[in-house]
Amino acid sequence: MSETITLQAKDGHELDGYVARPAGEPLGGLVVVQEIFGVNAHIRSVADGWAKDGFLAVAPALFDRVERGVELQYSGADMEKARSLAPKLSMETSLMDVAAALDWVRQQTGRKCGVVGYCLGGSLAWLAATRLKADAAVGYYGGQIAKHLGEKPECPVMLHFGKLDKHIPQTDVDAIESTYPEAPVFRYEADHGFNCDARASFDAESAGLARVRSLEFLRKQLLAVSR
């Protein structure tokens, strides 16, 4: 079951959140953080998938700070619009919106809650681990993680990168691995966006393996005794 709710960030900003509910009692909560294409059909399907696995999932609409109702595809004019909108977001205010979603899902479940993000969302998942009270974080090809190597994660983190990614240098991934040896970092024979089945860069084998690893990780971290 899905619905759209209104979230409120600590600065008073209100934004939409797409909610996907599991069939039964949730195992935990999960904030699903978008790419630069908005809470589009793909991100909603990702949230739906996590709900099928038993999590109460919410995807905050980060672009609501710039333009409401943003749902973009992955080529042509939509790609250009995505690239023009992304710089208008700040990591700080976007993190406020992720925090609002995290607070909501924690209140709803009364259980441990994590963050999983893709592209832009992958970087925000990392910052949720270092700055917010997430219980676990999973980041897919977060291009800005290497810019925040001075920050210490306060919860378990898992990261996924593509070896063929033209946007994230492998030297950045090397630096992340060496700085945080305790965090599992996986590299795949794939390009940026390999998890998205609506993109030309989709790689089914890499996406499937990363999904299995992420699900196992989140179940382990979020089903542990709540603190």
C-alpha positions as CSV (number, residue, x, y, z in Angstrom):
1,M,0.0,0.0,0.0
2,S,1.3,3.4,-0.9
3,E,0.4,7.1,-0.2
4,T,1.8,10.5,-0.2
5,I,2.3,12.4,3.1
6,T,3.5,15.8,4.1
7,L,6.8,16.0,6.0
8,Q,8.1,19.0,7.9
9,A,11.8,19.9,8.2
10,K,13.2,21.6,11.2
11,D,13.4,24.9,9.3
12,G,9.6,24.8,8.7
13,H,9.8,23.7,5.1
14,E,7.1,21.2,4.1
15,L,7.7,18.6,1.5
16,D,6.0,15.5,0.1
17,G,7.0,12.0,1.1
18,Y,6.1,8.9,-0.9
19,V,5.3,6.1,1.6
20,A,5.3,2.4,0.8
21,R,3.9,0.2,3.5
22,P,4.7,-3.5,4.1
23,A,1.9,-6.1,4.2
24,G,2.4,-6.7,7.9
25,E,4.1,-5.2,10.9
26,P,7.2,-3.4,9.6
27,L,10.6,-4.9,10.4
28,G,12.0,-1.3,10.6
29,G,11.9,2.0,8.8
30,L,13.8,3.0,5.7
31,V,14.3,6.4,4.1
32,V,14.8,6.0,0.4
33,V,16.7,9.0,-1.0
34,Q,16.3,10.0,-4.6
35,E,18.7,10.6,-7.5
36,I,18.7,14.0,-9.2
37,F,15.5,13.0,-11.1
38,G,13.0,13.4,-8.3
39,V,10.7,10.9,-6.7
40,N,9.9,9.5,-10.1
41,A,8.4,6.1,-11.0
42,H,11.7,4.4,-10.5
43,I,12.3,5.7,-7.0
44,R,8.7,4.9,-6.1
45,S,9.3,1.3,-7.3
46,V,12.4,1.1,-5.2
47,A,10.5,2.2,-2.2
48,D,7.8,-0.4,-3.0
49,G,10.5,-3.1,-3.3
50,W,11.8,-2.3,0.2
51,A,8.2,-2.4,1.5
52,K,7.8,-5.9,0.0
53,D,10.8,-6.9,2.0
54,G,9.1,-5.8,5.2
55,F,10.3,-2.2,5.7
56,L,8.1,0.9,6.1
57,A,9.7,3.0,3.4
58,V,9.4,6.8,2.7
59,A,11.0,8.7,-0.1
60,P,11.2,12.5,0.6
61,A,10.8,14.9,-2.3
62,L,14.0,16.9,-2.0
63,F,13.3,19.0,-5.1
64,D,10.2,20.5,-3.3
65,R,12.5,23.2,-2.1
66,V,13.1,24.3,-5.7
67,E,10.1,23.0,-7.7
68,R,7.3,20.7,-6.6
69,G,6.2,17.6,-8.4
70,V,9.5,16.9,-10.1
71,E,9.5,13.5,-11.9
72,L,12.1,13.2,-14.6
73,Q,13.3,10.6,-17.0
74,Y,16.9,9.9,-17.9
75,S,17.6,11.5,-21.2
76,G,16.9,14.5,-23.4
77,A,15.2,17.5,-21.9
78,D,14.6,15.7,-18.6
79,M,18.3,15.0,-18.2
80,E,19.1,18.7,-18.9
81,K,16.5,19.8,-16.4
82,A,17.8,17.4,-13.7
83,R,21.3,18.8,-14.2
84,S,20.0,22.3,-13.9
85,L,17.9,21.6,-10.7
86,A,20.5,19.6,-8.8
87,P,22.9,22.6,-8.1
88,K,20.0,24.5,-6.6
89,L,19.9,22.1,-3.7
90,S,22.2,22.3,-0.8
91,M,23.4,19.3,1.1
92,E,22.5,21.0,4.3
93,T,18.8,21.6,3.5
94,S,18.5,18.3,1.8
95,L,19.8,16.6,4.9
96,M,17.1,18.4,6.9
97,D,14.5,16.8,4.6
98,V,16.1,13.4,5.1
99,A,16.1,14.0,8.8
100,A,12.4,14.8,8.7
101,A,11.7,11.6,6.9
102,L,13.8,9.7,9.3
103,D,12.0,11.2,12.3
104,W,8.6,10.3,10.7
105,V,9.4,6.7,9.9
106,R,10.9,6.2,13.4
107,Q,7.8,7.6,15.0
108,Q,5.6,5.4,12.8
109,T,7.5,2.1,13.5
110,G,9.0,2.6,17.0
111,R,11.9,0.5,15.6
112,K,15.4,1.0,14.2
113,C,15.5,3.0,10.9
114,G,18.0,3.3,8.2
115,V,18.7,5.3,5.0
116,V,19.4,4.0,1.5
117,G,20.3,6.5,-1.2
118,Y,21.2,6.5,-4.9
119,C,23.5,9.0,-6.7
120,L,22.7,12.3,-4.9
121,G,20.9,10.1,-2.4
122,G,24.0,8.0,-1.9
123,S,26.0,11.0,-0.7
124,L,23.1,12.0,1.6
125,A,22.9,8.5,3.0
126,W,26.6,8.9,4.0
127,L,25.9,12.2,5.7
128,A,22.9,10.6,7.4
129,A,25.4,8.2,8.9
130,T,27.7,10.9,10.1
131,R,25.3,13.7,11.1
132,L,21.9,12.1,11.7
133,K,20.8,9.4,14.1
134,A,20.3,6.8,11.5
135,D,20.8,3.2,12.6
136,A,22.3,2.0,9.3
137,A,23.0,3.6,5.9
138,V,23.5,2.2,2.4
139,G,24.9,4.4,-0.3
140,Y,24.9,3.7,-4.1
141,Y,27.5,5.6,-6.1
142,G,27.5,8.8,-4.0
143,G,29.8,11.2,-5.8
144,Q,30.2,13.6,-2.9
145,I,31.2,11.1,-0.2
146,A,34.9,11.7,-0.8
147,K,34.4,15.4,-0.1
148,H,33.5,14.5,3.5
149,L,36.2,12.1,4.5
150,G,36.8,14.0,7.7
151,E,33.5,12.9,9.1
152,K,33.0,9.8,11.2
153,P,30.0,7.5,10.6
154,E,27.9,7.0,13.8
155,C,26.2,3.9,12.5
156,P,27.1,0.9,10.2
157,V,27.5,1.9,6.5
158,M,27.6,-0.1,3.3
159,L,28.7,1.5,0.0
160,H,28.3,0.4,-3.7
161,F,30.3,1.8,-6.7
162,G,30.7,1.0,-10.3
163,K,34.2,0.4,-11.6
164,L,33.2,2.0,-14.9
165,D,31.7,5.1,-13.4
166,K,32.7,8.1,-15.3
167,H,31.5,10.5,-12.6
168,I,33.3,9.0,-9.6
169,P,37.0,8.5,-9.9
170,Q,38.3,5.1,-8.6
171,T,40.8,7.2,-6.6
172,D,37.9,8.6,-4.6
173,V,36.7,5.1,-3.9
174,D,40.2,4.1,-2.9
175,A,40.3,7.0,-0.4
176,I,37.0,6.0,1.1
177,E,38.1,2.4,1.6
178,S,41.4,3.4,3.2
179,T,39.8,6.0,5.5
180,Y,37.0,3.7,6.6
181,P,38.3,0.1,6.6
182,E,35.4,-0.9,8.8
183,A,32.8,0.0,6.2
184,P,32.1,-2.6,3.5
185,V,32.7,-1.0,0.0
186,F,31.8,-3.0,-3.1
187,R,32.8,-2.3,-6.6
188,Y,31.0,-3.7,-9.6
189,E,31.8,-4.0,-13.3
190,A,29.2,-1.4,-14.1
191,D,28.7,2.3,-14.8
192,H,27.1,5.1,-12.8
193,G,23.4,4.4,-12.1
194,F,23.7,0.6,-12.5
195,N,20.9,0.0,-10.1
196,C,18.3,1.9,-12.1
197,D,16.4,-0.3,-14.6
198,A,15.1,2.8,-16.4
199,R,18.7,3.9,-17.3
200,A,20.9,2.8,-20.2
201,S,23.6,2.1,-17.6
202,F,21.4,-0.5,-15.8
203,D,23.3,-3.7,-15.1
204,A,21.0,-6.4,-13.8
205,E,23.8,-8.6,-12.4
206,S,25.4,-5.8,-10.4
207,A,22.1,-4.4,-9.3
208,G,20.9,-7.8,-8.1
209,L,24.1,-8.6,-6.2
210,A,24.1,-5.1,-4.6
211,R,20.5,-5.6,-3.6
212,V,21.1,-8.9,-1.9
213,R,24.0,-7.5,0.0
214,S,22.1,-4.4,1.0
215,L,19.0,-6.3,2.2
216,E,21.2,-8.7,4.3
217,F,23.0,-5.7,5.8
218,L,19.8,-3.8,6.6
219,R,18.1,-6.8,8.1
220,K,21.2,-7.5,10.3
221,Q,21.5,-3.9,11.5
222,L,17.8,-2.9,11.9
223,L,16.6,-6.1,13.4
224,A,19.1,-6.0,16.2
225,V,17.8,-5.1,19.6
226,S,16.7,-1.4,19.5
227,R,18.7,1.0,21.5
